[in-house]
């Protein structure tokens, strides 16, 4: 191996060391609402699934790829920001038969147990609170990527998650039999290091 090639390889390795250390280090991340999303799907009379989105949410999490069990997660969703693309329906679901937004303006999720299945997937079990009722829920999580955002050079980590919940478990029993009980949640998260 030539001296020039050895020098080039050594310089490249040295340049990568800080990035490798940054990736391996545990960190605190703030959920980026511009590049994250929460959507839900619920059956309507068996004909279709109504799609809803949460437009206002925030949260933080601790993440260490080397030790996922040491992670933490707290998320809050503003009920008034939930949209189903229909103003009448959106007004209805704010009411006492559904989310009861006046009394309970936020939905929260607090992660309690973090398990890695493999290098790219795992589960988060935590407490989901809707309309004043708290139930354990497990998210199936895919680890997408961790690294530097090329636009602004920030350190970013990304995940996708899915789960199913029953709305009746949270006291929302309006129109059961016509509108589905089971709600599918699909979540995309980008977190920026603090």
N, C-alpha and C positions, 0 to 999 in steps of 0.2 A: 504494500500500500504506500502510495507516494506521501511525502510530507504535506503537500498541499491538501490532499484528500483527507488525511488524518486531522489536519488543522480545521478544515471545513466541517467535518463530522463533529469534532469536539465543540466547536463554536455553536453548531446547531443544537447539540445536546444541552449546552449551558443555557441557551436561549429558551429551551422548552422547560427547564427545571421550574421556574416560577409558575408557569401555567399548570404543570402537573401538580405542584404543591397546592395551588389555588383550588384545583378541581377536587383534590382529595380532602381538603379541609372542610370541617363542618362550618355551617354559616346560618345566619338569620336572613330570611328572604321575605319581601313584601309582595303580595299578589298584585300583579300589574293588570288592572281592569281593562286596559285597552287591548291586551292580547290574551285575555282569559275569558271564559264564558261558562254559564250554567244554563242548561236547557232541560226541560222536562216534557214527557209525552204521556198523555192520558187518553184512554178510550172514550169515544163519543158514539154511543148507541150501536157500537159494533161496526160502524161504517168507516171510521177513520180514527186517527190519533190526533188530538189537538196538541199543538206545539206551543209551549210557553218558554219564556226566557226571563232570567233575573238581570235587570239592567243596572242595579246598584248593589254592589257588594264590596267587601274589603276583607283583608285578613293577612296574617303572617304565619310563617312556619320556620321551624328549625329543621335542617336536613344535613345528614352526614352519610354519604354514599357507602362509606366503609362500615358504619354502624347504624343502619336504619332504625333499630329499636330505640335509639336515643332521640328520635325525632319528636317534634311537637307540631300542632296545627290548631289554629283558631280562625274561624270564618264567621262573618255576619252578613246577612242578606236583608236589605230593606224591603219589606213586604209591599210598600207602596210602589216599588220599582218593578214589580212582577207584571209582565205583559203577555197576553195571549193573542195579540193582534186584533182585539175587538174591545172597544171602549165599554160597551154594556157588560160584557162578561168580566172584564177587568174590574169594573165597579162592583159587580156581584161577589167576586171572590175576595174582595177586601172586607166583606161583611161578616157578621157573627156566625153564620153557618159554615164559613170557610176559614180564612186566615185570621179573622177578627183583628184587623190591622190597628184599629183604634186602641185596643187593650194590649195587643202584642205586636208592636211595629217591626220587630226583627225576628228572623229565623237565624239560629246559630248552630254551628257544628264545632265541637271540641274533640280533637283526636286523642285517644287514650292508649291505643295499642297499635304498634307498627311492626309488621312482619314482612320480610323479604321472602318471596317464593324462589326467585332466581335473580340474576343481575338486572333484569328488565321489568320484573313484575312483583307485586306484593299486595298486601291488604292494609287498610287503615280501619280500625274499629273505634267508634267514638260516640259521643252523645249528640243526637240531633234533637233540637228543641223547636217545635212549631206550635203556635197558638197556646203556649204555656205548658205543653206536654213534652216531656223528654223521654226518648227511646234510644236504645243502642242500635246503631246502623253500621254495617261493614261496607266499605268501598273497595272495589277491585281496581287496583291502580297499575298503570303502565308508566314506567320511567322513560321519558322520551329522550332527553339530552341535557347535559350540563356543559356550559362553556361560556365563551365571550360573545356578546352580541356585537356583530361587526359594525352596526350603525353608530352606537354610542359607547362601545367598549365596556359596557356594564357586564357583571357576572350574572348569568341567568341559568335557571334550572326549570325544566318543563315536565309536566305530567298530564296524563289523561286518566279519567276515572269514571266508573259506572256503578250504579246500584239500583235496587228496586225497593220502594217503600210502599206501605199501605196507608192511604190517607185516613182511613177509619181509625188506625192506631193513634192518630193525633186528634181524634174527635171530629173529623170532617166527614160527616155521614150524609150530607145533602145529596139527593138524587142517586143514591146507590142503586145499582141495577140498570140505570140508564147511562150514567157516567162512571167510568171504571174506578175501582178501588185501588188497583195497583198503579203506581206512578214510576215510570222509568226516568232516572236522572243521568244526564251525560255532562261531564265536567271537563273543561280544558283549563289548565293553569300554567302561566308563566310567572315565576317568582324572580324578582331582582334583589340581589344582595344589598343589604343595608350598609 
